[in-house]
């Protein structure tokens, strides 16, 4: 009897343990599901941890790490189009170097790239505050770096290390660990993109066409050894890549920020790399070879613009293919998402060109050059002809809208660069389901009896002015609104935007 009682007690304990494990497993799954909806959306650049975790195991051949100095420099889509190298940039804006180490460790759990590249500008961060006796960083840096990491023993170790290094209180450290206490304030800001990842194909680069002239950094032979956990993290990265058998390349992106101090810190990095036999490229010491012009190629003191990135990538592509052997995945259906990332950045470049157009005629000329990529809807309503039929009718004719059709007005739809629908002056409707969201155009009488148009992509109303011209540019392949512009002919022929074009403007 005693033995049977012991067996029943043991069985009961086992059952309780199993139920507890199941409860915590369900709780973890629920937390992950909730975080997928309420999760933080602000790492900077494109892709982030969300897209990285979705990548097929072992599919990435080159990985880039660091802060915004990486994702504003390294154009994954250009590398893909030119060489077929499948790369991914996994960064967070203003990321301290200890957190860069966490990202490298996390990435090498599922990927075994031919090469890891780490940008070293932030190797001196986090900074140590002697008065406070702890490292300091902005609160947002924890959000950007930590919150998208998967729950794991390593994630718990990240929070524990940060709590100790940064002197975090128990409440904030707990909120970081469990995430949801931080994210509950996002309930009211939920939108469609919280329930699906529209940009699942993004690989890291976003870029900018802004230009802010800078002065190049002064060269120096001085060495400045950063104090604290940044250099320790750099050594850990070197050791881990060695253990994993992964090639490591350190580099410092062209930068006017930090001046002589940054140059002295990078000299320390160069010495450490020479000692450890790790290749290192400090582009601030030979930027002339890459063609970088500090007067034209920066968006601000710390980051290249698109022009600068293009120059650097041209040089870097040649250097990488001379020193390493990468497979060319172009044309492989398994790597089609890299084609989508390239298409997104081409769409974005189109938007930036359209946004700079000086008038409607320049706008339509730019649009004509890439109209075969998009579904384009143009409406002519009200007194759209107030400045005369030669004001922009010839530019519409270049898109396939004849003068006679222009004089009738109404709604015009171009697909694959050809006119596919024209409503004429009377009532009419158009619906296209070529993308994930339907494109609809409805022409109905208004309260004065005149017909006007409403154009929508899904539930987004893209019509701003009913007394002029509205233009919608929609990429059905990516399900992205590239532009939604209008002109009010009584004001000017300058295209304006009545809605935020945040789907492509970044």
Secondary structure as UniProt FT lines:
FT   HELIX           2..38
FT   HELIX           48..54
FT   TURN            57..58
FT   STRAND          62..66
FT   HELIX           68..71
FT   TURN            72..73
FT   HELIX           76..83
FT   STRAND          87..91
FT   TURN            93..94
FT   HELIX           97..107
FT   TURN            108..110
FT   STRAND          115..119
FT   HELIX           121..124
FT   STRAND          127..129
FT   TURN            130..133
FT   STRAND          134..136
FT   HELIX           139..146
FT   TURN            147..148
FT   HELIX           153..166
FT   HELIX           170..178
FT   HELIX           180..183
FT   HELIX           184..189
FT   HELIX           192..194
FT   TURN            198..201
FT   HELIX           229..244
FT   STRAND          247..252
FT   TURN            257..258
FT   HELIX           259..276
FT   STRAND          279..282
FT   TURN            283..284
FT   HELIX           287..290
FT   TURN            294..296
FT   STRAND          298..300
FT   TURN            301..302
FT   STRAND          303..304
FT   HELIX           306..323
FT   TURN            330..331
FT   HELIX           333..335
FT   HELIX           336..355
FT   HELIX           360..368
FT   TURN            369..370
FT   HELIX           371..373
FT   STRAND          375..380
FT   TURN            382..387
FT   TURN            389..392
FT   HELIX           393..397
FT   TURN            398..400
FT   HELIX           403..408
FT   STRAND          410..415
FT   TURN            416..417
FT   STRAND          418..422
FT   STRAND          428..432
FT   STRAND          439..445
FT   TURN            447..448
FT   STRAND          451..457
FT   TURN            458..459
FT   STRAND          460..461
FT   STRAND          468..475
FT   TURN            476..479
FT   STRAND          480..488
FT   TURN            489..491
FT   HELIX           502..505
//
